[in-house]
Amino acid sequence: MKPYQITIVIFLVIIVFALIAAFFPENGIKVRSVQLRFPKLEQVMTRNKPAEIVDPMIAIQDSLARIKEMEKKTEEDTVNYYVQMIEMNPASFHLPHDDKTFFDSFFKMLENEQDEVVRILHYGDSQIEMDRMTSDIRKFFQHKFGGGGPGLIPLQQTVSSTSVYQSVSGELSDYAVYGTSSKSKDRFYGPLVRYYKINGKVHLTVSAPQHKQTDEKLLTYKKVTVLSKDLKGGLQAKLKPNKQTECELVNDSIGINYFTFALDTPTHRFTLTLHGNADIYGIMVDHQKGVAVDNIPIRGSSGTFFTGMEDSLLVKMYKDMRVGMIILQFGGNSVPGISGYQGIAYLKNTIASQIRFIRRCCPQAKILFIGPSDMSLRINGVLQTYPRLADLNEALKEAALENGAAYWDMFTIMGGEGSMIAWVSNGFAGNDYIHFTPKGAARIGEALVHSFSLLYEFYEVRKNLKHTN
């Protein structure tokens, strides 16, 4: 075929495709069970302008720079300065009744209880797997208030973590309030919303990560506590720290029990042997005082399972564990199934009931709800934000604020509709257009921590002014 003939063929093909694009029905043509679609002519002829990434930390720095030169001459000016800092921070929390003192009681708890461990529980969906975001929260609070270790861990991890390595051997059965795991008749699942039943001997080995990026607070363990319910009495727990003498504790009664091993010499590795018939609700791997931050990822969940648990066990354990804050990070898994406002209203009411349940179980704790990130899918061949995601985000915010919980609007902080496309193109999110990469999770986690830091500085300023008056 001669060159001019090839040109003519290409030109004719373009004309055919243009005619199809111009006259093909907008809703497509259904052939049996298959819906055939064709892009419109304007979609073919034009290219969408690539979205620009909204880096939360750059946005924060730009906003705060506007009032950096504000002169603080009086105590009132100082307080107003921090009020403006918080209000201009694009990653600030939405607080019930816009009460900027909302976290004061939590900060006071951290300051007054430095001889004890205060816990932060971070529940979430797959967005927090492998300790993403939780690790940033842990690092901030442990470096500010002391503490160490990875916190509360299950007897067996369902997903590996970058903050702790563990392996288990022996016979154990898994029970969880969510998913396909076996269900408990008494609905006693504990703070990890799952537990493992043992009948015999089980060995668990736990060690600190050795990679260079590991935070120093994760490198040693000083206290190990086993949360258990002895079903027959006589449950034995032995702890063998690395290169130290083995410790043994034996329970002499049936029911809830805490085996606590306080180590004179910190260790980076230990083996725990449990022997008996018991439900194991988790192992707290901490320092002897300070802050512990527990990563509790629940893949595929929308966070609507809490009311499926018996509250009496949670009330006791949350109190005994000295829980000061509970973070709920859900919403993303509900997005694909939301088709209208009725579904949004239903989820809003369901989440509201979960928050009320948790407040009843843990009245001393502050509750923070972190909303979903932006998520993208192809609609008629064009990548765009999931329909109704923005509406769902607003509904979740209302559910939190109306029920006494703070809200962190991750969707807006990322840049709102279409922002996930830019995050993916900049390496901050994966090609599923849903999950953050480690780099992206670190940036969003840094923005979250910065918001906590601002509120704590505001708390300290007011506390110091009160003491000087």
N, C-alpha and C positions, 0 to 999 in steps of 0.2 A: 504494500500500500504506500502510495506517494505521500509526502508531507502535507500537501494541501488537502488530500483526502482525509488524513488523520485529523486535521484541524476542523474540517467540516463535520466529521463524526462527533468530535468532542463538543462542538457548538450545538449540534442537534440534541445530544444527551442533556446538555445544560438547559436547553429550551424545554425538553420533556419534563425534567425535574422541576423547572420553574412553574410549568403549567399544573403539574400535580400539586405542588405546594400551594398554588393560588386557589385551586378549586377543590382540594381534598376537604371533606367535612371536618370542622373544628373538633368535634367530639370523636372523630375516627369512624371506622367501619367495623362492625362486629361480624366476624366469620366464625360461626359456631361459638366456641367458648373463648376465642381469641379476639382481642380488641386491637385492630390495626390503626396506627397513628402515623402522621407525617408532619414534619415541622412546617410552620407557616413560612411564607416567603420572606417576611421581615426578619425572622429568626435566622434564616439562612444567609441573608445579605448583610446582616449587622453582627458585630461582635460586642458582647457585654464588656463594659469596662471592669477590669479586675478590681475587686474590693480591696480597700486598704486596711491593713491590720491595725487594730487599736490595742497597742501594747499597754496593759493596765499600769505598769510602773512608770512608763513615760507620761501617760495621762496624769498620774498622781503627781509626779514631779512638776509638770507644767502648771497644774492647778495650784499647788502649794507655793510655787514661786511667786504667784501674783500677790500674796500677802506676806511674803518673807520679810519685806522691809518695814512692816508695820511696827511702829515704835510702842513699846510697852512701858508706860510711865507709872501706872497705878495698878493695884491689885485687880480692879475691875477690868482694866485694859488687858491684863494677862489672861483672865478668864475668857473675855470676849475674843481674844486672839485664838485661843484653842477652839472655841465654838466655831469660828470661821474656818479654821483649819479642818475641822471635822466635816463641816457642811460643804466645803469646796472639794473635799476628797471624793473623786468619782467612784471610789470603791468603798465608801462608807456603808455601815449597816443601816438598814431601816429598822427603827426601834419603836416598840409600842408607845403610843402617845408622844412620839418624838422625844422620849426621855433619854437624854444623853448620859444619865447616871445609871442606866439600866444594868450595866455590868459591875457597878461599884461593890455590891455585896460579894460577888465572885472574887474580885481583886482583893477585897478585905480578907476573905477566907484564905487566899493564897498567902497573904502576908502574915496572918495570925497563926497559921498551922504549918509552919516550916519544919516543926519537929515530927510531923506526920506526913503521909502521902495524900495529896488531893488528886482526884482523877477527873480526866476529861474523856468522855466516851464519844467516838466519832463513828456513827452509823452511816452507811451509804451504799450506793449501788456499785457497779463495776468501775465507775469513774475513780474510786479511791482504792482499787485493788493494788497490791504490791506496795502499799503504804503511801501512794501518791496523795499529796496535799496534807495528809495526816502527819507525815514526817516534818513538814514545814511548821505546822502548829506545835508539834512536840519540841522541835529544836528551839523555837522562840520561847516557849514557857519554861522549859528546863534550864535554858541559859539565863533566864530572868529570875527564876524562883528556885532553882535547884531541882534535883531529881535525876533519874536516868533509867535506862532499860527500855525495852520495847512495849512494856505494859502488859495488859491482859491478852493472853493467847489461848487458842483452843488446844485440846490435846492433840488434835491433828488438823493441819492447815488444809483448807479446800483449794486455796490458791497460794502460791509461794509469795514470800515477802522479802523485800530488800533490806529489812531492818532486823531480821532474826532468821536463823537457820534452825530447823528442827526435823527430827525423824522419830517415828514411833514404831514399836513392834509389840505384838500380842493381840489378843482378841478384844475387839471393841465394836460397839454398835452405835450408829449415828442417829440422833433424833433432832429434828429442827422444826420450828413453827412454819417455815416456808419451804417451797420446793418439793422435791419428790422423796425426801428423807422420811423415815418413820415418824409417826406422831405420838406424842405422850398423852396418856389418858388423863393425867392430872394437870397437864398444860404447864408444868414446871420446867421452863427452858433456861432460865437464868439470863444474866446480862449479855451473853454472846448470842442470845436467841437460838442456841443450839447446845446440846451436851452430848457426851459420849458415855455409854454404859459399859462398865468393865465387869467381868466375872472371872477372876483369876489374876494373873500377873501381867503387867504392862510396863514397858520401858520407854521412856521419852528422853531424847538427847536434845539439848538446846545449846546453841553457840552463837557468839556475836559475829557479824559479818566482818570480813577481812579486807574488803576493797577500800581503796584510798579515799573515796568520797564519804565513807561512814562517819557520822558525827561522833565526836568523842564521848558523848553521853550514852551512846549505845554500846560502848566497848566493854563495859563491866557490869556485873550484876551483884547486888548486895543483899537483896531480900527476895525470897521465892515463897509464894503462898498458893496453896492448892484449894480451890473452892469445890466442895464435894457434898454429896448426900449419901451417907453410909446406909445401905439397905439392910444389913444383917448384923452390924457391929464388928469391931476388930479390924477395921481397915488400916493397913500399914502403908506408910510413906517413907521411903529412903531417898536421901539426896546425897549424891557424890559429886562435890565440886571438883573442878580440875585441880589435880595434885593436892587435894586436901582430904581430911578425914571424913568418912561417910557419917551422915546424921540420920537418925531414925526416929519417927514419931508414930504412935499407935493410938487410934481412936477407940474409946471404950463405950460409946453410946451410938444408938441409931439416930439418924437425922442429919441436919445441916452441920457441917464442920469445916473449919479452916485450919489446914496444916501450914504453919509459918516457920520458915527457916531463915533466921537472921544470921548472915555470914560475917564473922570477924574479919576475914580477908576477902576482898572482892574477887570474883572469878569471871572469866569470859566464856566458860563452858561448864555445863553440869549434866548429870544423868539422874533422872527421877524415876524411881521404881515404885509402882503402886500395886498392892496385892489385896484383893478382897472383892466384895460385891457392892458396887457403888455407881452413882451417877457423878461424872466429873464435869463441872460447869466451866472450868477454865483454870489457867495458871497465871498468876500475876508475877511478872518478872520485872522488878523495880530496884530503886535505891531505897534506903531506909527512911528518907524524907524528901520533900519537894513535890514535884508534879509528875504524874504518870499520864500518858496520852495513849488511848487504846484504839487501834485501827480495826474496825468491824465491817468488812465489805460483804455485801449480800448481792451477788450477781443476779440480774434479771428482776430485782425487786422494785416496787414502787413505794415502799415504806408504809404499806397498809396492814402490816401483820401484827403490830404491837398489841392490839386489842384482842388478839387470839391467844394471849398468854395469861396465866394466872398471876394476878397482881401481887399477892401476898409475898411470894418469894422475891420478886423484884423490889418491893418496898424494903424488905430486910437487907438484901444484898447491896442495893444502892446506898443505903444508910451505912452499913458496915464498911463498904468500900470507900466511903467519904467522897462521893461523886459531887463535883462542883459545877460541872457543865456537861450538857449532852448536845451534840451536834448531829443534826439529821440532814443528809444530803441525798435527796431523791427528786424524782419528777421525770427524768429522761426516759425511763422505760415506759412511762404512760403515754408519751408523745405519739408514737405511731398508731395507737389505738383510739386516739381522741378524734371524733369526727364532727362534733358539734358542741354547742354551749351546754346541752344537757349533760354530756359526758364530763365537761369541765366542772360543772356545778357539783356533780356527784363526787368527783375526785377531791374537790375543795372541801366538801363536807366530811369525806373520809379522812383526809389528812388532818382536819381540825379535830376530829375525834381521837386521832393518834396522839396529837400534841396534848390534849386534855388528859389522856390516859397517862402519859409520861409525867406530866406535872403532878398528877395524883400519886404516882409511884415514887417520885423523887422531888418533893416540894422544895428542897434546899438548893436544887440545881437551876442554873439559867439554861434556857433552851435556845439554840440557834438553828434556824433552817436555812440551808444553802440550796438555792433553786437550780434548775437544770441549765446546762450550757446551751449555746446555739447548736442546732443539729441540721444537717442538710441532706436532701435527697433529690433525685432527678424527677421532675414533673414535665412531661412532654419534651424530654430530652434536655431540660435546663436545670442546672443545680440551683436550689433555693432552699430557704428555711422551711422546715416542716409547717404545714398549715396548722393554725391554732396554737403554735408553741408560745408566741408572745402573749396570747390570751390566757393560756395555762399558767404562764409565769406570773402574771398579775393576780390570778386567782389563788395561787399558792402563797403569794405575798400577803394577800388579804387573810387567808386562813391562819398564817403565822401571827400577824399583828393583832388580829381580833381575839387570839387565844393566848396572848401574853408571851409570845416568842419573838425574838429578833429575826430579821430576814437579810440574807446577803444575795443580791441580785446578780448572779454570775452571767446570765444572759446579756444584760445591759452592759456589764463591766467589759465583756468581750467585744462589744460594739453593736449588739442588737442583731436585727435580721440580716442574714447574709454574711455575718462575721466569720462563721466557721470556715467558709471557703477561703478567706484570707489567712486564717490560722493554719489551715492545711498547707497552703502554698508557701508559707513561711516556716514550715517544719514544726509548728507548735501543736499540731493535731495530726492524727493518722488518716489514712486514705478511706476509712469507713465514715469519715466526716461526723464522728460522734465522740471518740475518745481522744484525750490529750496525749501527746508524746511526753516523755520525761521532761523535756525542755519546756513544753507548754504548761505542764502541771506545776513545774517549779515557778513559772512566772505568775500563774494565777494564785498559787499558794503564797508567794511573796506579797501579792496585793492584799490577800486576806490577813496575813500577819501584820502588814503595815497598818491596817485598820484597827486591829487589836492594840497595836503599839500606841497609836494616837489616843485612843480612849483611855489607855492606862496612864499616859502622860497627863491627860486632862484630869484624871482622878488624883494623881500625885500633886498636881498644882493646887487643886482645891483643898486637899488634905493638908498640905504645907501652909497654905494661907490661913486655914482654920487654926493650926497650931501656933502661928505667930501672932494671932489676934488675942 
